Amino acid sequence: MKHLTMEELEAALDHLRQAPKDDGVLQLIVRRPLVDEREVLDEAQLDPVLGLIGDDWHVRGSRRTPDGSAHPEMQINIMNSRVTALVAQDKDRWPLAGDQLYIDMDLSKQNLPAGSRIAVGSAVLEVSSFPHTGCHKFVARFGLEAMKFVNSKVGLELCLRGINAKVVQGGVVKVGHTARKIH
């Protein structure tokens, strides 16, 4: 698959900025049962302790915790579906981004600063202060220019790589549910 150039990526900025600010749509749910494995789901259960049930987040661990355990503020990775559609170029490739929830919503720091809450289905998520940045896998799957784009000054302000969140109220989420900013 041909990766997009910086010029092609930047040409989409206006479209990306037009994502809904208050009410978006959950367009894809992906569970990661093991590293580099993906399961596309129509619905999922979110839990305040385990995150997305069946996902390996809680056993994967984190370099950001003193004991290497899973970081509680990074349970759920959310990506703007417009950005995913842009870099992946084909919906079958969306799960390669490695996030669990893909929402058509403005995830920018201005719209959803740390501590903001998003209700999706019967679950409530709280945006983390820990940034979500791409890694070498993102580069391999979508190209170096895509990584530079999402990690550029504008990309970081708009949180184009996505955001981290924690589950503050467990519940069921389904593709097609409205994701609503609640504060």
C-alpha positions in Angstrom: 0.0 0.0 0.0 1.3 3.4 -0.9 1.7 5.7 2.0 0.5 9.3 1.8 2.9 12.2 1.4 2.9 15.1 3.9 1.3 17.3 1.2 -1.6 14.8 0.9 -2.0 14.5 4.7 -1.9 18.3 5.2 -4.5 18.8 2.5 -7.0 16.9 4.7 -6.6 19.2 7.8 -9.8 21.2 7.1 -11.8 18.0 6.9 -10.2 16.7 10.1 -10.9 19.9 11.9 -14.6 19.6 11.0 -15.1 16.5 13.2 -18.1 17.0 15.6 -17.1 18.7 18.9 -19.9 17.5 21.2 -21.6 14.4 19.7 -19.7 12.0 17.5 -20.3 8.5 16.3 -18.5 5.4 17.5 -17.5 3.9 14.1 -15.2 0.9 15.1 -14.4 -1.1 18.2 -11.2 -3.2 18.2 -10.1 -5.6 20.9 -6.4 -6.6 21.1 -6.3 -10.0 22.7 -2.6 -10.4 22.2 0.2 -8.1 20.8 -0.4 -7.5 17.1 -3.7 -9.4 17.1 -7.0 -7.5 16.4 -10.7 -8.5 16.8 -13.2 -6.1 15.3 -16.3 -6.1 17.4 -19.9 -4.8 17.0 -20.1 -4.2 20.8 -17.8 -4.4 23.8 -18.0 -4.2 27.6 -15.9 -1.5 29.2 -14.8 -2.0 32.9 -13.2 0.5 35.3 -10.6 -2.2 36.3 -10.0 -4.2 33.2 -10.6 -1.6 30.5 -12.1 -3.2 27.4 -13.0 -6.8 28.4 -10.8 -9.3 26.5 -8.2 -6.7 25.6 -4.6 -7.3 26.7 -4.2 -3.8 28.1 -4.2 -5.0 31.7 -1.5 -7.6 31.1 0.6 -5.7 28.7 2.1 -3.3 31.3 3.6 0.1 30.9 6.9 1.8 31.1 5.2 4.7 32.8 4.4 2.9 36.0 7.1 2.2 38.6 6.4 -1.6 38.7 5.7 -2.0 35.0 2.0 -2.8 35.5 -0.7 -1.5 33.2 -1.2 2.3 33.5 -4.7 3.0 34.8 -4.9 6.3 32.8 -4.2 4.5 29.5 -6.8 1.8 29.5 -8.6 2.9 26.4 -7.0 4.4 23.2 -9.3 6.5 21.1 -8.6 7.7 17.6 -10.5 10.2 15.5 -12.0 8.0 12.7 -11.4 10.7 10.1 -7.6 10.6 10.8 -7.7 6.8 10.8 -9.5 6.8 7.4 -6.9 9.2 6.0 -3.8 7.3 7.1 -5.2 3.8 6.6 -6.9 4.6 3.3 -9.0 1.5 3.6 -11.4 0.6 6.4 -10.0 -2.9 6.6 -6.7 -1.3 7.6 -8.2 0.8 10.5 -7.5 -1.8 13.2 -3.8 -1.6 12.4 -3.6 1.7 14.2 -3.8 -0.2 17.4 -6.6 1.8 19.1 -9.7 0.3 20.6 -12.3 3.0 19.9 -12.6 5.0 16.6 -14.9 7.9 17.0 -15.8 10.7 14.6 -15.1 13.4 17.1 -12.8 16.4 17.7 -10.2 14.9 20.2 -8.2 18.1 20.3 -6.7 19.3 23.6 -8.9 22.4 23.2 -12.1 20.4 22.8 -11.3 17.5 25.2 -8.6 18.6 27.7 -7.4 16.1 30.3 -10.2 15.4 32.7 -13.0 15.8 30.2 -15.5 13.0 30.1 -17.1 11.2 27.1 -20.3 9.1 27.5 -20.5 6.3 25.0 -23.4 3.8 25.3 -23.7 3.2 29.0 -20.0 3.8 29.7 -18.2 7.0 30.7 -14.5 7.6 29.8 -12.2 10.3 31.2 -9.5 11.8 29.0 -6.0 11.2 30.4 -3.2 13.8 30.5 -0.8 11.2 29.1 -0.3 11.8 25.4 -0.9 9.2 22.8 1.9 9.1 20.3 2.7 6.8 17.4 5.5 4.2 17.5 7.6 2.3 15.0 4.5 0.1 14.2 2.5 3.2 13.2 5.4 4.1 10.8 5.6 0.6 9.4 1.8 0.5 8.8 1.1 4.1 7.6 4.5 5.6 6.7 7.0 8.0 8.2 5.1 11.0 6.8 2.0 9.9 8.7 3.9 9.7 11.9 5.5 13.1 11.3 2.0 14.5 10.5 0.3 13.2 13.7 3.3 14.3 15.9 3.7 17.7 14.3 2.8 20.8 16.3 -0.7 20.9 14.7 -1.0 17.1 15.0 -0.3 17.2 18.7 -2.7 20.1 19.4 -5.4 18.3 17.5 -4.5 14.9 19.0 -4.4 13.4 15.6 -2.7 10.2 16.9 -5.5 9.9 19.4 -6.0 10.2 23.1 -5.7 7.9 26.2 -8.6 7.5 28.5 -9.7 5.5 31.5 -13.1 4.0 32.2 -14.9 5.8 35.1 -18.2 4.1 34.6 -18.4 0.6 33.1 -20.9 -0.2 30.4 -21.6 -1.5 27.0 -20.6 0.4 23.8 -21.8 -0.5 20.3 -20.8 0.6 16.9 -23.1 3.4 15.9 -23.5 4.7 19.5 -23.2 8.5 20.0 -20.1 9.6 21.8 -21.1 12.6 23.8 -18.8 15.1 25.5 -20.3 15.6 29.0 -17.7 17.9 30.5 
